[in-house]
Structure formats: C-alpha cells, structure tokens
C-alpha cells in the first residue's frame, strides 16, 4: 500500500505536469511485450484486473496516484520494446497492433472462480469449495487464428498433398468486396485486411476451411479459390476432401481438435452425387433424413464410412475411427435441403456458390467452421474454446495421457438439480419432484394501460430500442458452476456462488410502470420460488432482505463462457465495422450508419445475422428439449448425453440479461422520468416526443450519454434503434393485451428472431 508521503508527492507532480498516456492499444502491446499479465499488473498498481482491462480497451483512465506510476511503467517498457524497432516510437499512439487477450490467465481473477484470491465463502452449513486448477493462460483466451500448439503426446501427421487452385476462370463470377462496398466509415479502422485477413498459414490446410461444390465439379473456396473436384459419388467426395482438397482449419485451443473440412453442396451438386434435389416429408425439413436403404446411404456403408446418429440429413457428418491423432471426418451441408436457415443466414441459400463460400468462409474465420445450424455451431464453439481434456503427463512413469482440462465442463454429462431440469427430465420423473422449477426467462411484459398518464398518451411516437446481443453481454465474466449441484437447507445467501435458490420475494414492492425484475412476465411474485443467483443478488442490491429456504449450489466455479464471449464479441463488432458501423461514430452518425448498413454488402449482412443467431441459439442449446412425436416422458433424449446440456448455465445468462435490462429501466426512470410501454427480451419501447432515440435518451451538458441508462453504440449491451410507430398504434396494441415490442419493427419479432 502506498504511503501518504508517496501519494502527496504524486499529486504535487500532477500540478506541474499532466501525464500523457499512450493509446489503449499501445498500453496492451507494451504489457504483452514485457510478458506481464493483466492480473500481475493490477497487483503491482494495487487495483483490480478489470480496471487494467478498462485502461487497455479505452473504457476508463487511471487516476492519481496510479496514473503517474502507470505512466512511468509504460515509458520504461516503451524504451525497451519499441513498436518498430526504433527507440522512442513505442509510446506514440496508433503505432501498436490491436491488443489481444493472451495475457489473461484463465479465470483466476474472477471472484468466485476456482483459484481466485478471495474466493466466495460457502453458505452456512455447506462444505468448503474445492479449489480447481486455473485454466491454462493464453490458450484459454488467445486468438483463434494462432498456429496450433501440439500437445506433448501428439504425433506429427504426415503431410497430405495439397490441392492447387485450378488455373481457369470460375464457373460463375466471384463477387469481391470493393472499398466502396465496405461503407464510408471502414477507413477509420484501418485497411479491411486487418479485419478479414487469413488465419496464420497452416500447411495442412492451404485452401481454407471449406468449399462450395457446384454441379460441374467446381469447388469454390475462400479468397476466390476454385478447385477441381472429380468426385462422382459421396464416398469419392469424402476421400477427395480428406486426401486432396487441402481443406480444414486449425484448432481454436491448443488442447482442442482441428476443424473437419466442410463441403457445401448446391442443388445440382447433390443431384450429380445421386442425392435428391429436395427432401420430402411431413416433418420439419431440417429434421428429415434419407432412409437407411437409400442408394447413397448404402454406398457410404459399403465404403466403410459411417454416419452419425443424425443420419444423412441437411447436415451430414461422415467419418471413420481416427487413426492415431488424425481425424477422418467430413461435414456435408446440402443447400437445397434447407441446411442454411433463412432466419440465421438471410439470402445465402439463393446466392451464387462463390458468394456462399465467402459468407461461410468469413463466418468460419471469425467464429467457427459451421457444423450444423447456428445453434449447433454456437454450442460447438464453447467446446472448441474450452476442450474437455488436455495432455497430462504421469509423474511416475513419464507417459502422456488424457486428463481433465481445468475450467471446462469435462467429458461426462451431468444431471441438473431437480428445479433446474424440465418437467419431462428423468431426474424429475423418477424422483416425483413437485417443488417447482426455475423460471429464468427473458422479459415478455406489457405495461397496464391504466398506468399511462395524459402526458404520455399525448406524445406522438413510440420508439423501440434493441440491446445488441444482450445474451452475449450477459455472458461476459459470468461465473457459472462447473461441478454437480449439492443440496443445502436454509443457507445464508452468497451472491458469488452460482446456483438455484428457493426464496420468497413476494414482499418486494414495485412501481406498476416497471416490470418486476424477478419474473419474465413482469408480475410481482406471489410466494416462494426458485431463482438463479443473479436474480436473488439483485433483490439484495435493491435493499431487501433475502432468506433462502433451500438451495442447490456448485462448489467448483469458473468463467466458462469467457472465450466464447470474446470470440463472438470480436466477430460481431468487426462485421458491423465492415458494414460501416464503427465504435468511433457519434450517436447521430451511428443512427445514420445503422439506417444503411444492411444495404452495404449482402454477404456481410448475412454473416452479421449468423453471428447474432449463434449467440442466441448457443444459449438455447444449453437446455435443448426432447424432439419428435415418439418421445415418452421420463426417457433420456440424445441432448442429455452432452456435457453441454446445462440448463443452470442458460438460466445464469438469461437471469443476468434480464437484470441488466431492469437496471437500465430503473436508471432511465430516475434520470428522465420516462417509463417503458413494453419489453420483449432485449427490446424496449418508450413513448417519445420525437421519432428518434436522441429525443428521449439522457445526455449530460457536455453532450455525452449519461451512464447507467440506455446508450447507443455498436458493441454488445449497447442499444440500436428497433423501430418507430405512432403512440396511438402502441396504445391500441396494449389495449388488446399485445406487446408493442414484438411488432414495432414490423412483422413478428419472435418468428423473425434471426433479425
């Protein structure tokens, strides 16, 4: 701790000279060049790791006396680690590269995570938490484009002959982005190549992650590559993809697995390979499969290839048992079988093959090579970034084997606590559980018309605001349980322990002009109910006593979703920036950019929609319900066999998102006196004197947005306009019991959730 004399000396120095710090990007570069983690720097400056993060991403600046100490440290590093090799240039703003997150050491600095200092105490009567090993540092959060680091036990696979791009014109024009198509604001973020550059070259995959095969044998890859594919059958296509194409992608985590080649089939390519152009049946098209006696299915089996339990449907995975560390698996997607859902991939199924390759290739680089729907890809991304196992050496024999990867969900499925399950779950059915369930869902609330004032009714407009990827923002630094739940009776509430709590919050009053923060429909609770930790903690934040009756809590915790959040956040922000919506715009410029961003480039628009769908779908997959008419209550359905079937993690994300929304609603009321008309998940509708959010959002005298309320911007958690209608229209829907937030954009927001 700094002494009083040291602090006063620092303040006196401020009076003589105002310190000038380098740019946030340069601060991160210098720290990483010195090999210092954010946690270690925070400890040296007697501050929190989050403060260091904020300094390095430009959210805040250090204040005295840390300001001078930080400036001195940066100057010392700048002299030792100049950006261009010339002393004195490192501290010039703008000379450094964009910072990554390689300095983050797992989850050790998150309150309540395994290995954290000051870890949360367990409730009264509960055993002490078991401390888990910290997650491996850079690999857990590092850039996904880094060259893979082989585990010690891995063997180097023999080099496969790489397919060379065909030196001939493409069968169809390849649409290439132009400077004009990227929007006027893209230049402010530097050349487009810094956002769409290829991953670090991997000699095993010279032709990128995927190809779109057309009926003439042309296989369109990323960056305008066109390959010749001579395959006439599906088994030949699989062999070509694995042995000759040079397709695939390196792992996203050094303990993970490389991405299998993806071959996307156009309708004509499907027919050429002996597949039907369309799948016919009475079920949803995405759940349709070829019958087991179909000639193509028999061809696959005869060639000693296997299909997964999903069979040969719109997304078919064909594989053989791995040989050593070499996977033998190819992912197929059939466009004419609706593999690319219109809501998640708007317009892509009707694009030319080269443009389909551009969409999916950009998504693969920024998110993951698609392995199914965007929901499936969102779930697969979690596992790819937090692999369940890693190479572990036996200290006695020196041999290497596979062991648990700390911070992951492991390899075995885990049954939830009864209140976290669904009514048809075997845990509930077999135990006869009747104690109620978690109801942590997103808002669907409409304000009572009786609570509207005359002043509100005379306002001309109803304006909708939508929070960008609200679930993604809620996942940031979210501490969740990693181990099985333990049951406790009458525990003391601890906001740092993830779990489910039976609490009576019916005594908590509310303003009728605001929804209750504790229920999805916004109605006041009527008695004891099960809540996730964040919901109970918010009641405590509002000044109310909470006395849990019982709880299901988890001893081992961690910020499991952090790398998932970081990768998807970067994908979302970078894709918006390519569409001209950058973080350096004023609010007026931001609104104008949002008006035109969907007209800039249909390829980028589709990628943006897919990124948003990946967030929402990935969270939803954490509690996938049984599908199909033949399901019997109490049976285990396939999704339960996944370690990622975790309804408690889903509840934590949604609870935090709903609480974040309510906190903003409450702050808006305090700052402006405005109350919402309706809320639907991440969309809120306000009465307004004008047709723009600028007419009612709170701003300080300096023109800056007031903290705590809704703010406009392109990053997750900030708001964008959702639609404008007349106040008369909104009141008319409210009188019918309908939700204006559901329809303010036009159409139905629930059915059009890909938007």
VEXNUKOL-743029 format. One record per residue (C-alpha): x negated, y, z. Coordinates in steps of 0.05 Angstrom, whole numbers, plus 5000, padded with zeros to 4 digits. Layout:
XYZ;...
//
This chain:
500050005000;497450694981;495451155038;498451845049;491952185030;491651794965;498751974948;497752724962;491352724922;495052424864;500652944868;495553514871;492453234808;499253274774;499554014787;493154114749;494453654691;500553294665;498452594646;499752364575;501151624565;500351244500;506450964465;510150384498;507749914443;500550124456;501350014531;503449294519;497849174469;492549424517;495148994574;495348374530;488448524503;485948534575;489347864588;493548134645;500747904655;506348394669;507248064738;499948174756;500048894733;506349014773;502948734835;496949184825;501349804819;505949594877;512049574833;516649064801;515548664738;521948944709;519049654717;512949454677;517549154624;521449814621;514950214613;512849764555;519449784518;520650534527;526650484574;523250874630;516751204650;512551124714;512951674766;507551934812;503351654844;503751044798;503551494736;496351714748;494051014766;497350724705;494351264661;487351134688;488050384676;490450484605;484750954590;479850444615;482949894573;483150354512;475650454516;474549704520;479749474470;480549994414;486149824365;481949894302;475049734330;473350474336;472750724408;477751254426;483151044377;486850544421;490551064461;493451424400;500951304398;503050884339;496350534327;498249894363;502149294339;509049144364;508548814433;510848104444;512647744507;506547304511;504647604578;511047364611;509546774655;515846354653;520946534705;516446624765;518147354774;525747274773;529047304842;531746624859;527846234807;523145674822;516345924842;518746634854;516047024912;521547204959;525946644933;533146664955;534746335022;539745765020;546445875055;547245685127;547344945136;544144805069;537444465060;531744895036;530944954960;525944504926;520744944893;519744794819;513444894780;513145534739;514645494665;508645494620;506846214605;506246434533;509445814504;515945954540;516946644512;511746714458;513146894386;516546334348;512246474288;505746294322;501945694296;503745074336;499244844392;498844094392;499743734459;493443364481;496642694467;498842874397;495242594336;493942994274;498742764220;495542604152;496343174103;502043084054;501443313982;504643993978;509644133923;507444703879;512345243856;514645103786;511845593736;518245723699;524046213703;529146083757;535545763732;539246373760;536847073775;533547133842;536247733879;530448113911;531248673962;529349363939;527249953980;533850293966;537949683987;535049694056;538250344075;535151034087;533250904160;529050294148;522950704133;522850964204;520850274228;515150174180;514749734119;520049204113;514648674111;513548774186;520548504198;521247984143;514147734138;513046984132;511146604195;503946424207;501945974149;502445234165;499044794113;504144244127;509944684104;507345124047;514245224015;518245444076;523645134118;529044974066;531344943994;538045013959;538744463906;542744613844;545544123793;539844203743;534643973794;532344673812;530944743886;530945473908;526645633968;524646254007;520846833976;523246663905;520045963903;523345483855;521444743858;523044173811;526843613846;527342983804;531742603854;537942273825;540441943889;540842153962;535241663984;530741943930;532342643953;530442464025;523842164002;522342783959;523943254017;519342884064;513542694018;513143203963;517043843976;512544174027;518744384066;519444454141;517844944197;513144924257;515844834327;518245434366;514845184430;508344804435;511944244473;517444204421;518443884353;517644154283;523944324246;526143804195;526844004122;533744274104;536544134035;542844514018;547044213961;551144623913;557544303886;554044103821;548143803860;552843403903;556243113842;549542953810;547642543871;554042143869;557842543923;564942803914;565343543899;570343623956;572143224018;579443084022;583442904085;588443154136;583343334190;579543984193;574743984135;568544054179;570443414216;571443004153;566542444135;565141984077;567941284091;562740764110;563940374046;562540974001;557040813950;552541373975;553041134047;551340424024;545440703984;542741034046;543340404087;540239964033;534140424031;533440314106;535341024124;540341174179;545741684192;547241994260;553841874295;556642474257;556342044194;555842344124;559642994130;558443734113;552143704156;548843014149;542442824184;538742244152;532841924189;528441334205;524941184270;519041644279;512041374263;507641604320;508442354324;511242404253;518742514248;522342224188;528642634185;532043074133;538043534144;543043594088;548544124081;553944094027;556544784008;562844543974;564644144037;565044804077;558444704112;557845464117;564045714153;566546364123;567246694191;560046554210;556946614140;561447114104;560947044028;554946574029;558445964001;560046363937;553046643927;548146423875;543245883900;537446363904;541446833949;543846263992;536546084002;534946804020;540446824073;538746154105;531246274099;531646934136;536046624189;531046044195;525246524206;528846964256;533046444292;532145704274;532845264213;540345124212;542244424237;549744484234;554745034249;552145674281;554745394347;550544764339;544545184318;545445634379;545245024425;539444704387;535545364394;536045314470;532744634469;527644824416;525245404460;525645014526;523844294506;525743784560;518943444561;511543604554;505043224551;502643034621;496042704640;495742164692;490342384741;488741664759;487941354690;486841974649;492141744600;497042224569;504542114571;511142484570;513742854632;518943364652;517744064625;518944554684;524445054670;528144604622;534544214632;531043544626;532842944584;538742654622;545842914622;548343194688;555443154715;558243814738;561543964804;569043804801;571244534800;566344674743;569044104699;575144084654;581543724675;580143134629;572943024652;571442344684;568942684747;575742994757;579942394735;576041864773;575942264838;583142524835;580543234844;586043734856;582244304887;582544774827;577544994774;573145564755;576846074712;570946474689;573346714621;572847354581;577947904591;584747894557;588148464593;593348984573;594949564617;602149664641;605750184600;608750454665;601850674687;600851134627;601251874642;604452404599;597652694583;595252014558;601351894516;600552564481;593452414459;593452284384;588651694378;586851024407;579450864395;576350174403;569250054427;565749384420;559749174461;554248884417;553248144431;555848224503;554447494520;547247564496;546348184540;549147794599;544147224587;538147694598;534347494661;540247074682;538346584737;542145924729;541845244763;537244714735;538844144782;545043764803;550144114848;550344004923;556744094964;556944565024;562444745073;563245465099;556545705072;554146425080;554546765013;547846904978;548147284912;541546994889;543846274888;547546034825;553645614837;561145584848;564445874910;571445784937;573246484963;579546864978;579147544942;586547694944;585348244996;581248644946;585649214921;585249514852;587350114812;593149894767;589850284710;583949804712;583749044706;581748634766;574448424758;575947734786;580947454735;580947404659;588047684654;586148264700;591548084751;589948104825;588247424855;593747114897;589546674943;583146264947;580046094880;573445844852;568646374827;561646384798;556246734838;556347394798;563747484809;563247404885;557047844887;560948394851;566348374905;560748464956;557949034914;564749374917;564249374993;568648775010;567048215059;566747525028;567246885068;566546265024;570645665045;566145175008;561245174951;557444754900;550445034895;543944844860;537144814893;532744884831;533845514791;530745884733;532046384677;533245814627;536246264573;530846784572;527046564510;533746434475;535847144493;529247444470;529247104402;536547254386;535947964410;530048084364;533747754306;539848194318;536148854326;531448724267;537148524220;541149144239;534849564227;534149254157;541249494145;539250204164;541750194236;535550334277;534350494350;531651194337;538151474309;542251994345;549351794363;552152174303;547151844256;548651174288;556051234274;554651424202;549850834193;554950354222;560050614172;555650404113;551449834139;555849274111;555049564041;547449564041;546048834025;550948244029;545147774045;543148164107;550448264126;551347504126;545147404168;547647904219;554347554224;550846884232;546547154288;552647404326;556246744314;550146374340;550546744406;557946634417;558045924391;551945714430;555045954496;561545604478;558044944463;555644924535;562644674552;564944324489;571643994498;573543304470;575643304397;580142844358;587142564369;584841894396;581542164459;584141884525;583742294589;578042054634;573741784577;566842064566;566442434500;559942504459;558243214482;557642964554;551442574534;547543224523;543443544578;546044204549;553244044568;553044544625;559644894640;556545234700;551545604655;557145804609;561046064669;555046464692;554246814625;561646984618;562347204691;556447674684;559147944618;565948074648;562948414710;558548844665;564849064628;568549234692;562749624720;562750054657;570250154661;569850374733;564050844719;567751144660;573751284704;569451614756;565652044705;571252234657;577852064689;579451624629;582550934636;582850394583;589150154548;586749444538;580748994539;579348364498;572748024514;567548534492;572449044462;575849614499;580950124474;581350824502;586151394489;582451964456;583452684434;579552534370;578351964323;571151854345;567851564407;564052214411;570552544432;571052184499;564451864517;560752224574;554652644557;550253064602;549053804589;542553614554;546553214503;544052544529;549151984545;550951924618;548151274648;552950764675;558550844623;559150624551;553450844507;552850794431;547050424401;544749804362;541849374419;545548834458;550049124512;550749804478;557149984441;559350094370;566050334341;571149774332;576950154301;581550754306;589150764306;594551244330;596351264403;603551134382;601250484349;597550254411;603450404458;608150044412;603949404418;603349484493;610849524500;611348854464;606248544510;601048514454;593748714461;591449324420;584249104427;585948474389;588548844328;585249534328;580149324276;585649044231;587648314228;586647874289;580147944328;580747234357;581846904290;576647344257;571547244314;565947164263;566347924259;
//
